[in-house]
């Protein structure tokens, strides 16, 4: 089994209740949804915290 493609989608997930910290109140969290396709037709799905560069690293370092 070999990875044939890696796709990413940025999503904003609303929080059920706001999260307050000393510097801000958050109403949503940003995530990257990752789809990994294989040569056998299997697609894996995962998620990661979005930190500005996350999507770029995944696409440049993991994608074949």
C-alpha positions as semicolon CSV with decimal commas, in nm:
position;residue;x (nm);y (nm);z (nm)
1;X;0,000;0,000;0,000
2;X;0,141;0,339;-0,103
3;X;0,020;0,693;-0,046
4;X;-0,097;0,844;-0,374
5;X;-0,234;1,178;-0,255
6;X;-0,271;1,395;0,054
7;X;-0,539;1,664;0,066
8;X;-0,608;1,920;0,336
9;X;-0,915;2,128;0,418
10;X;-0,920;2,413;0,669
11;X;-1,229;2,424;0,890
12;X;-1,348;2,650;1,171
13;X;-1,535;2,459;1,441
14;X;-1,764;2,671;1,663
15;X;-1,729;2,608;2,036
16;X;-2,045;2,523;2,229
17;X;-1,943;2,784;2,486
18;X;-1,689;3,066;2,453
19;X;-1,347;2,996;2,602
20;X;-1,198;3,295;2,784
21;X;-0,831;3,343;2,852
22;X;-0,651;3,645;2,990
23;X;-0,575;3,775;2,641
24;X;-0,888;3,683;2,442
25;X;-1,220;3,502;2,423
26;X;-1,241;3,225;2,164
27;X;-1,570;3,135;1,995
28;X;-1,428;2,877;1,752
29;X;-1,121;2,664;1,691
30;X;-0,940;2,617;1,359
31;X;-0,853;2,267;1,241
32;X;-0,698;2,104;0,936
33;X;-0,878;1,794;0,808
34;X;-0,635;1,564;0,627
35;X;-0,732;1,305;0,365
36;X;-0,470;1,043;0,274
37;X;-0,545;0,835;-0,039
38;X;-0,371;0,508;-0,123
39;X;-0,315;0,304;-0,437
40;X;-0,553;0,038;-0,297
41;X;-0,848;0,277;-0,286
42;X;-0,836;0,332;0,091
43;X;-0,875;0,687;0,221
44;X;-0,768;0,776;0,573
45;X;-0,901;1,086;0,746
46;X;-0,736;1,274;1,031
47;X;-0,729;1,617;1,190
48;X;-0,469;1,848;1,331
49;X;-0,465;2,181;1,509
50;X;-0,422;2,466;1,263
51;X;-0,121;2,679;1,348
52;X;-0,074;2,887;1,032
53;X;0,190;2,664;0,877
54;X;0,030;2,324;0,944
55;X;-0,140;2,295;0,603
56;X;0,180;2,396;0,420
57;X;0,398;2,147;0,609
58;X;0,157;1,862;0,538
59;X;0,132;1,945;0,169
60;X;0,507;2,002;0,118
61;X;0,660;1,734;0,342
62;X;0,408;1,447;0,342
63;X;0,233;1,470;0,005
64;X;0,403;1,245;-0,255
